[in-house]
Amino acid sequence: MKDKTIRNKLSAFFPILLVACLIMAPITACNPLETSGYFGPEGQGEALIKSERTGLQALSDIPYYQVNIEVDFDGGSYKGSAKIDYVNLEQTVLESLYFRLFPNGGGIYGSGFLKVESVMVDGEEAITVLSTGDSVMEVVLTEELSMGESIEIELDFNGKTSGEAEMDYGIHNTMGGVMTLSGWYPILVVYDDEGWNLNPVTNIGDSVYSDTAYYDIELIADRDLKLASTGVIIEKEDTDDEQIKYRMTSGPSRDFFIVLGRDFEVLSTEYDGTSISAYYLTGHKDSAKKTLDIAKGALETFNKKFGKYPYTEMDLVELPVDRSIGIEFPGIMLIGTPVFGNGIFTSHEIAHQWWYNLVGNDVLDEPWLDEALTSYSSIIYFEYNTPEPEHQGVLDYFESEYKNNLEAGKDDMVTGSLDYFEELGGSHYYQIVYVKGALFFDALRETVGDEIFFNALQDYFGQYKYGIASSEDLLDLFEEVSGVQLDDLYQEWLYGK
Ligand SMILES: [Zn+2]
């Protein structure tokens, strides 16, 4: 995801990207579940292409969210309940669990809210403590949770979206006949080497740093709405004259995003076992066709160069805003109307499926790790899918932006945290992390050669798929695979100011 102020820095020709994704899943018949092998809780295998349904044993203890949500589209609100099975996979005893209630944090989420009504742990009412502008909810455990022990958390919630997107991204809004639902349910906080990650919601970049989980979602909404989401629809039934109930599953996924729209039309195509859909608004069919072409090309290139996209669906959804923005979510991306069909935005958001969703990272402390690699992946998309002059044009654009920034005396370290860049202003973040960071990967490729570069990226994807990687993990791996000591290159591009 990217700060909308960045658009002001972009040239008209290359309005650099952001991240986003949304999809309107075509209703598919529910395939019979496979009878052998473990592929997650009931229905989860449906979200994965068959060759990816094996080897999930290692994910048998990841969080399992079963969530019901009833949407009042006209009121811009929703209510629901969740049951979360949680196993303590950390190397320590836990006394509390923490959840994020992102819409309460303002910033990129706007002015809506998410309120939790009651929390039960293993059937007993639990004490909760709100903090960080009510965007963090601590659930105090009455008994310590040992390593490997499991508990069940149940809670009720309700929320309201923002209206027209103003300073926010438009990701928890109801506007222009479209409702976007990010951060709509309480999501578990990551516990890592720094403990619980409880950063305030930001005004730039992305805020969701989460562990891979399974999602089983039941949604009730008006029947005339088109639905797009993470994962796949595995069941649907009419509840009364006006409404319909959907059940969706995600497979192993870092979040669950939903979009509903009154006027969406859908175009779909297929590549390598994945159905790709573009959800577009009236009059924008040509942009939807371009979106599908780009998505197919990006999927082909990234599958070959990085590793296989494991899901049966990928959705790209037009977001009715008047600015250049893209936002990525697992399996689904939002692209703002002005850049819907744009190659840079679209390929960028798609690359985030590899670098953010499948390989996770701390997007607040180390935003460069997914953004710089995603930015360079977009250049790789152009390299393999467009005539050379177009690819060169994109590379030239990055290089001239970098040069201009250097000449303006605004060089900085690529590896700064989101807080660090927020204090310096959003456009600086773009110039350093997206532009200089992408050129770092180009210099790295030049240094180690094509074969080693892509072998290392494939190793990175293979080792950290569904997990969380750090800067050190990536940088050490390039040294390991290449056998070359790269400290000087890292110092020059990543840590130097
Ligand atoms: Zn991005």
Residues whose N, C-alpha, C, O or C-beta is under 5 A from the ligand:
A	BS01	ZN	M1 L18 V19 E371 T374
